[in-house]
Amino acid sequence: GDARVRGQTGVVSERRGSYPFIDFRLLNNTTLSGEIGTKKKVKRLLSFQRYFHASRLLRGIVPQASLYLLDEDYLGQARHMLSKVGMWDFDIFLFDRLTNGNSLVTLLCHLFNVHGLIHHFQLDMVTLHRFFVMVQEDYHSQNPYHNAVHAADVTQAMHCYLREPKLASFLTPSDIMLGLIAAAAHDVDHPGVNQPFLIKTKHHLASLYQNVSVLENHHWRSTIGMLRESRLLAHLPKEVTQDIEQQLGSLILATDINRQNEFLIRLKSHLDNQDLRLEDAQDRHFMLQIALKCADICNPCRVWDLSKQWSERVCEEFYRQGDLEQKFELEISPLCNQQKDTIPSIQIGFMTYIVEPLFERWAQFTGNTPLSENMLNHLRRNKAKWRSLLHKQHSSSRSNDHSGQVTGSQEQTLNEEETP
């Protein structure tokens, strides 16, 4: 309703209690400042960026993005990469460069075609492309981690998981479409800060969703807004579209890291009891939730060069939040203090307590397929490399402390070449 839209198109620098109410996009992109507050009562459910983009179009400003996805010079290389889109060593950073920053749209168009979804659901290609562009543009490119490239990476991983024999033989076209859309849109309009930050700054989204799965609820609602705005599924029966919207919500809400144990316990129970019946829609949906959770946090299971880039990006986003908290005299959140929370220590903890337990269960579900074994091997090797880097940092710190010098920067250590 109006309350939600007013919240999403929000007012900047409004005081709420003792903390400033912050629109984080403005902290990173001052060019948006003239667009705030021009039309507060929008009648559709739009995220801030959708509203801003629409307002630019209404004022006759031509978007910078070309209608052509690929420059001719790169077309052949991008097509060649797409022929290997099911390979686990797929380099999404290279693909994003080859597609001129359109990795998510290009990947989705290809995957919808490969899986036969365009024909099965009789989707209009122009409308489909428009929806994908809306999703891609709703990500904030200034976020080091939660941006459209992350969404494309998660979508590519989801494609790999949907092809696992244990799952693939049971999946319906509807399951596949839901899995791909949820992967692509699972972090849409992410502000680059976490839920505790939104809560303690009394952000309107925290109030709107009563401090429960705040970001995930927003990602879901924004996705539904774009689906309706694009009219991609308008030709389908109303009950079908309503079911799709609800299932998308269930999938995206499953990515809330605070619900990790809930899903792990349930998965462990199913595996121990051997009572998963993938013929049943409910069990298939649960495994789609697990697959999306795996895809969302699969970075430590990638090859080292890719994994390391993702690790540095997510920690940079953490550190930016810490800087914001320091600026507004808030307590710095865990993992967000660049002086204390090093990238190796953050990654080792993440791998140990979050990633390993989930991927070990996923491997158990798939029956230890080559992909699952490959991911676990990368995970173990990457963890060993971070341990080695952490050891180097500690040794360097002790050496500098003894010599009375200031400790060398973490960045210099972490930018060293791959350790033996």
C-alpha positions as CSV (number, residue, x, y, z in Angstrom):
1,G,0.0,0.0,0.0
2,D,0.9,3.7,0.2
3,A,2.8,3.3,3.5
4,R,5.2,0.8,2.0
5,V,5.9,2.9,-1.1
6,R,6.3,6.0,0.9
7,G,8.8,4.1,3.0
8,Q,10.7,2.9,0.0
9,T,10.9,6.2,-1.8
10,G,11.7,7.7,1.7
11,V,12.8,11.0,3.1
12,V,16.5,11.7,3.7
13,S,18.1,12.8,7.0
14,E,14.9,12.5,8.9
15,R,15.5,12.2,12.7
16,R,14.2,9.1,14.4
17,G,15.0,8.9,18.1
18,S,18.7,9.5,18.8
19,Y,20.0,8.2,15.5
20,P,19.9,9.8,12.0
21,F,17.7,8.2,9.5
22,I,20.0,7.4,6.5
23,D,19.4,6.8,2.9
24,F,22.6,4.8,2.1
25,R,22.5,5.3,-1.6
26,L,23.0,9.0,-1.1
27,L,26.2,8.4,0.9
28,N,27.7,6.7,-2.1
29,N,26.1,8.6,-4.9
30,T,25.4,12.3,-4.4
31,T,24.1,12.6,-7.9
32,L,20.8,11.2,-6.7
33,S,20.2,14.0,-4.2
34,G,18.0,16.1,-6.6
35,E,15.6,13.2,-7.2
36,I,14.6,12.6,-3.5
37,G,11.1,13.3,-2.5
38,T,9.7,14.5,-5.8
39,K,6.8,12.0,-5.8
40,K,6.1,10.3,-2.5
41,K,2.8,8.7,-3.3
42,V,3.5,6.2,-6.1
43,K,0.7,3.8,-6.6
44,R,2.8,0.8,-7.5
45,L,5.1,-1.2,-5.3
46,L,8.5,0.1,-6.5
47,S,12.0,0.0,-4.9
48,F,13.7,3.4,-4.7
49,Q,15.9,2.7,-7.7
50,R,12.9,1.6,-9.9
51,Y,11.1,4.8,-9.0
52,F,14.2,6.9,-9.7
53,H,14.8,5.1,-13.1
54,A,11.1,5.6,-14.0
55,S,11.3,9.3,-13.1
56,R,14.3,9.7,-15.4
57,L,12.4,8.1,-18.3
58,L,9.4,10.3,-17.6
59,R,11.6,13.4,-17.8
60,G,13.0,12.2,-21.2
61,I,16.5,11.3,-20.0
62,V,17.8,8.5,-22.1
63,P,19.3,5.6,-20.0
64,Q,23.0,5.1,-20.6
65,A,22.7,1.3,-21.2
66,S,22.5,0.4,-24.9
67,L,19.7,-1.8,-26.1
68,Y,22.4,-4.1,-27.5
69,L,23.7,-6.4,-24.7
70,L,27.1,-7.2,-26.2
71,D,29.7,-5.2,-28.2
72,E,30.5,-7.0,-31.4
73,D,34.1,-7.5,-30.4
74,Y,33.2,-9.4,-27.3
75,L,30.2,-11.3,-28.6
76,G,32.1,-14.4,-29.6
77,Q,34.0,-14.7,-26.3
78,A,30.8,-14.2,-24.3
79,R,29.0,-16.8,-26.4
80,H,31.9,-19.2,-25.9
81,M,31.7,-18.7,-22.1
82,L,27.9,-19.4,-22.2
83,S,28.6,-22.7,-23.8
84,K,30.4,-23.6,-20.6
85,V,27.9,-22.0,-18.2
86,G,27.4,-25.3,-16.3
87,M,31.1,-25.6,-15.4
88,W,32.0,-24.8,-11.8
89,D,35.1,-22.7,-12.7
90,F,32.9,-20.3,-14.7
91,D,34.5,-16.8,-14.2
92,I,31.6,-14.4,-13.6
93,F,33.9,-11.4,-13.4
94,L,35.3,-12.0,-16.9
95,F,31.8,-12.7,-18.2
96,D,30.6,-9.4,-16.7
97,R,33.4,-7.5,-18.5
98,L,32.7,-9.3,-21.8
99,T,29.0,-8.4,-21.6
100,N,29.8,-4.7,-20.7
101,G,28.3,-5.0,-17.2
102,N,25.2,-7.0,-18.4
103,S,26.2,-10.4,-17.0
104,L,22.9,-10.9,-15.1
105,V,20.6,-10.1,-18.1
106,T,22.7,-12.0,-20.6
107,L,22.9,-15.1,-18.3
108,L,19.2,-15.1,-17.5
109,C,18.2,-14.8,-21.2
110,H,20.5,-17.8,-22.0
111,L,19.4,-19.9,-19.1
112,F,15.6,-19.3,-19.7
113,N,16.2,-20.4,-23.3
114,V,18.4,-23.5,-22.4
115,H,15.8,-24.7,-19.9
116,G,13.0,-24.2,-22.4
117,L,11.1,-21.8,-20.1
118,I,10.3,-19.2,-22.8
119,H,8.5,-21.8,-24.9
120,H,6.9,-23.6,-21.9
121,F,5.4,-20.5,-20.3
122,Q,4.8,-18.7,-23.6
123,L,6.8,-15.7,-22.4
124,D,7.2,-12.6,-24.6
125,M,10.9,-12.2,-25.2
126,V,10.8,-8.3,-25.1
127,T,8.8,-8.4,-21.9
128,L,11.2,-11.0,-20.4
129,H,14.2,-8.9,-21.3
130,R,12.6,-5.8,-19.8
131,F,12.0,-7.7,-16.5
132,F,15.6,-8.9,-16.4
133,V,16.9,-5.4,-17.0
134,M,14.7,-4.1,-14.2
135,V,16.1,-6.6,-11.8
136,Q,19.7,-5.9,-12.9
137,E,19.3,-2.2,-12.6
138,D,17.8,-2.5,-9.1
139,Y,21.1,-3.7,-7.8
140,H,23.5,-1.0,-6.6
141,S,26.7,-1.1,-8.6
142,Q,28.5,0.9,-5.9
143,N,28.2,-2.0,-3.5
144,P,31.4,-4.0,-3.5
145,Y,29.6,-7.3,-2.9
146,H,25.8,-7.1,-3.0
147,N,25.5,-6.1,-6.7
148,A,24.3,-7.5,-9.9
149,V,27.5,-9.5,-10.5
150,H,26.9,-11.4,-7.2
151,A,23.3,-12.0,-8.4
152,A,24.7,-13.4,-11.7
153,D,27.2,-15.6,-9.7
154,V,24.4,-17.0,-7.5
155,T,22.3,-17.6,-10.6
156,Q,25.1,-19.5,-12.4
157,A,25.6,-21.6,-9.2
158,M,21.9,-22.3,-9.0
159,H,21.9,-23.5,-12.7
160,C,24.7,-26.0,-11.7
161,Y,22.7,-27.2,-8.7
162,L,19.5,-27.6,-10.7
163,R,21.4,-30.0,-13.0
164,E,22.5,-32.3,-10.1
165,P,20.9,-35.8,-11.1
166,K,19.3,-36.3,-7.7
167,L,17.3,-33.1,-8.1
168,A,17.1,-32.6,-11.9
169,S,15.0,-35.7,-12.6
170,F,12.2,-34.4,-10.4
171,L,12.1,-30.7,-11.3
172,T,9.2,-29.2,-13.2
173,P,9.6,-26.1,-15.5
174,S,7.9,-24.1,-12.7
175,D,10.5,-25.2,-10.2
176,I,13.3,-24.2,-12.5
177,M,11.9,-20.8,-13.3
178,L,11.3,-20.1,-9.6
179,G,14.9,-21.2,-8.8
180,L,16.4,-19.0,-11.4
181,I,14.3,-15.9,-10.7
182,A,14.8,-16.3,-6.9
183,A,18.6,-16.6,-7.5
184,A,18.7,-13.5,-9.7
185,A,16.5,-11.3,-7.5
186,H,17.4,-12.6,-4.0
187,D,19.4,-9.5,-3.0
188,V,17.7,-6.9,-5.3
189,D,17.9,-3.2,-4.0
190,H,20.4,-4.3,-1.2
191,P,21.6,-1.1,0.6
192,G,25.0,-2.5,1.4
193,V,24.5,-2.7,5.1
194,N,23.0,-5.5,7.2
195,Q,19.8,-6.0,9.2
196,P,21.2,-5.0,12.6
197,F,22.4,-1.7,11.1
198,L,18.9,-1.0,9.7
199,I,17.3,-1.8,13.1
200,K,19.6,0.3,15.2
201,T,19.3,3.3,12.8
202,K,15.5,2.9,12.9
203,H,15.4,2.5,9.1
204,H,11.9,2.5,7.6
205,L,12.3,-1.0,6.3
206,A,13.1,-2.3,9.8
207,S,9.8,-0.8,11.0
208,L,7.9,-2.0,7.9
209,Y,8.9,-5.6,8.5
210,Q,9.0,-5.4,12.3
211,N,12.7,-6.3,12.5
212,V,12.2,-9.8,11.0
213,S,14.1,-10.8,7.8
214,V,14.1,-7.1,6.9
215,L,16.3,-7.2,3.8
216,E,14.9,-10.5,2.6
217,N,11.3,-9.3,2.8
218,H,12.4,-6.1,0.9
219,H,14.1,-8.2,-1.8
220,W,11.0,-10.3,-2.2
221,R,8.5,-7.4,-2.3
222,S,10.7,-5.5,-4.7
223,T,10.8,-8.6,-7.0
224,I,7.0,-8.9,-6.9
225,G,6.7,-5.2,-7.7
226,M,8.9,-5.6,-10.8
227,L,7.1,-8.8,-11.9
228,R,3.8,-7.0,-11.8
229,E,5.1,-3.8,-13.4
230,S,6.7,-5.8,-16.3
231,R,3.5,-7.9,-16.7
232,L,5.7,-10.8,-17.6
233,L,3.2,-13.3,-16.2
234,A,0.0,-11.4,-16.9
235,H,-1.1,-14.0,-19.4
236,L,-1.1,-16.7,-16.8
237,P,-4.2,-17.5,-14.5
238,K,-4.3,-15.3,-11.4
239,E,-4.0,-18.3,-9.0
240,V,-0.8,-19.4,-10.8
241,T,0.8,-16.0,-10.5
242,Q,-0.2,-15.7,-6.9
243,D,1.4,-19.1,-6.2
244,I,4.6,-18.0,-8.0
245,E,4.8,-14.8,-5.9
246,Q,4.4,-16.8,-2.7
247,Q,7.0,-19.4,-3.6
248,L,9.4,-16.7,-4.6
249,G,9.0,-15.2,-1.2
250,S,9.6,-18.5,0.5
251,L,12.8,-19.0,-1.5
252,I,14.2,-15.5,-1.0
253,L,13.3,-15.5,2.7
254,A,15.3,-18.8,3.1
255,T,18.5,-16.8,2.4
256,D,18.2,-15.1,5.8
257,I,21.4,-16.2,7.5
258,N,19.6,-16.0,10.9
259,R,17.6,-19.0,9.8
260,Q,20.6,-21.1,9.0
261,N,20.2,-23.5,11.9
262,E,16.5,-24.0,11.2
263,F,17.2,-25.2,7.7
264,L,20.3,-27.3,8.6
265,I,18.4,-29.1,11.4
266,R,15.5,-29.8,9.0
267,L,17.8,-31.0,6.2
268,K,19.8,-33.2,8.7
269,S,16.5,-34.8,9.8
270,H,15.4,-35.5,6.3
271,L,18.7,-37.1,5.4
272,D,19.0,-39.1,8.5
273,N,15.5,-40.4,8.1
274,Q,15.8,-40.8,4.4
275,D,12.3,-39.4,4.0
276,L,12.7,-36.8,1.3
277,R,10.1,-37.5,-1.4
278,L,11.0,-35.3,-4.3
279,E,7.9,-36.4,-6.1
280,D,6.1,-34.1,-3.6
281,A,6.1,-30.4,-4.4
282,Q,6.7,-29.5,-0.7
283,D,9.9,-31.5,-0.5
284,R,11.1,-30.2,-3.9
285,H,10.5,-26.7,-2.7
286,F,12.5,-27.3,0.4
287,M,15.4,-28.6,-1.6
288,L,15.2,-25.5,-3.9
289,Q,15.5,-23.4,-0.7
290,I,18.6,-25.4,0.3
291,A,20.0,-25.1,-3.3
292,L,19.5,-21.3,-3.2
293,K,21.1,-21.1,0.3
294,C,24.1,-23.0,-1.1
295,A,24.3,-20.8,-4.2
296,D,24.2,-17.6,-2.1
297,I,27.2,-18.6,0.0
298,C,29.2,-20.7,-2.4
299,N,32.0,-18.2,-2.8
300,P,34.4,-20.2,-0.5
301,C,33.7,-23.3,-2.7
302,R,35.0,-21.6,-5.9
303,V,38.5,-21.8,-7.3
304,W,40.9,-19.7,-5.2
305,D,41.3,-16.7,-7.6
306,L,37.5,-16.2,-7.7
307,S,36.9,-17.0,-4.1
308,K,39.5,-14.6,-2.9
309,Q,38.0,-11.7,-5.0
310,W,34.6,-12.4,-3.4
311,S,36.1,-12.5,0.1
312,E,37.8,-9.2,-0.4
313,R,34.6,-7.6,-1.8
314,V,32.3,-8.7,1.0
315,C,34.8,-7.6,3.7
316,E,35.1,-4.2,1.9
317,E,31.4,-3.9,2.3
318,F,31.6,-4.8,6.0
319,Y,34.3,-2.2,6.5
320,R,32.3,0.5,4.8
321,Q,29.4,-0.3,7.2
322,G,31.9,0.0,10.1
323,D,33.1,3.4,8.8
324,L,29.4,4.5,8.6
325,E,28.8,3.3,12.2
326,Q,31.9,5.2,13.4
327,K,30.8,8.3,11.5
328,F,27.4,8.3,13.2
329,E,28.8,7.3,16.6
330,L,27.2,3.9,16.6
331,E,28.8,0.8,18.0
332,I,30.8,-0.9,15.2
333,S,29.1,-4.2,14.3
334,P,30.9,-7.6,14.4
335,L,33.1,-8.2,11.4
336,C,33.0,-4.5,10.4
337,N,36.0,-3.1,12.2
338,Q,38.9,-3.0,9.7
339,Q,41.4,-2.5,12.5
340,K,40.4,-5.7,14.3
341,D,38.5,-8.0,11.9
342,T,40.9,-9.2,9.2
343,I,39.8,-10.8,6.0
344,P,41.4,-14.2,6.8
345,S,39.8,-14.4,10.3
346,I,36.4,-13.4,8.9
347,Q,36.6,-16.0,6.1
348,I,37.9,-18.8,8.3
349,G,35.0,-18.3,10.7
350,F,32.5,-18.1,7.9
351,M,33.7,-21.3,6.3
352,T,33.8,-23.2,9.6
353,Y,30.5,-22.3,11.1
354,I,28.3,-21.4,8.1
355,V,29.6,-22.9,4.8
356,E,31.1,-26.3,5.8
357,P,28.0,-27.6,7.7
358,L,25.7,-26.7,4.8
359,F,27.8,-28.0,1.9
360,E,28.6,-31.3,3.7
361,R,24.9,-31.9,4.0
362,W,24.4,-30.9,0.4
363,A,27.0,-33.4,-0.7
364,Q,25.2,-36.0,1.4
365,F,22.0,-35.2,-0.4
366,T,23.5,-35.3,-3.9
367,G,25.3,-38.5,-3.2
368,N,28.8,-37.0,-3.3
369,T,28.6,-36.1,-7.0
370,P,31.7,-34.8,-8.8
371,L,30.4,-31.2,-8.4
372,S,29.9,-31.7,-4.6
373,E,33.3,-33.2,-4.2
374,N,34.9,-30.5,-6.2
375,M,33.2,-27.8,-4.1
376,L,34.3,-29.4,-0.8
377,N,37.9,-29.8,-2.1
378,H,38.0,-26.1,-3.0
379,L,36.5,-25.2,0.4
380,R,39.2,-27.1,2.3
381,R,42.0,-25.7,0.1
382,N,40.8,-22.2,0.4
383,K,40.4,-22.4,4.2
384,A,44.0,-23.7,4.4
385,K,45.2,-20.7,2.3
386,W,43.4,-18.2,4.6
387,R,44.9,-20.0,7.6
388,S,48.3,-19.5,6.0
389,L,47.7,-15.8,5.4
390,L,46.4,-15.4,8.9
391,H,49.6,-17.0,10.3
392,K,51.7,-14.6,8.1
393,Q,49.7,-11.7,9.5
394,H,50.3,-12.8,13.1
395,S,54.0,-13.4,12.5
396,S,54.3,-9.9,10.8
397,S,52.4,-8.3,13.7
398,R,54.7,-9.9,16.3
399,S,57.8,-8.9,14.4
400,N,56.7,-5.3,14.0
401,D,55.6,-5.1,17.7
402,H,59.0,-6.3,18.8
403,S,60.8,-3.8,16.6
404,G,58.6,-1.0,17.9
405,Q,57.2,-0.3,14.4
406,V,53.6,0.0,13.4
407,T,52.0,-3.2,12.2
408,G,52.0,-3.6,8.4
409,S,48.7,-3.2,6.6
410,Q,46.4,-6.2,6.2
411,E,45.9,-5.2,2.6
412,Q,49.5,-5.6,1.7
413,T,49.5,-9.1,3.1
414,L,46.3,-10.2,1.5
415,N,47.4,-9.0,-1.9
416,E,50.3,-11.3,-2.0
417,E,50.4,-14.1,-4.5
418,E,48.8,-17.5,-3.8
419,T,50.5,-19.2,-0.9
420,P,52.1,-22.7,-1.4
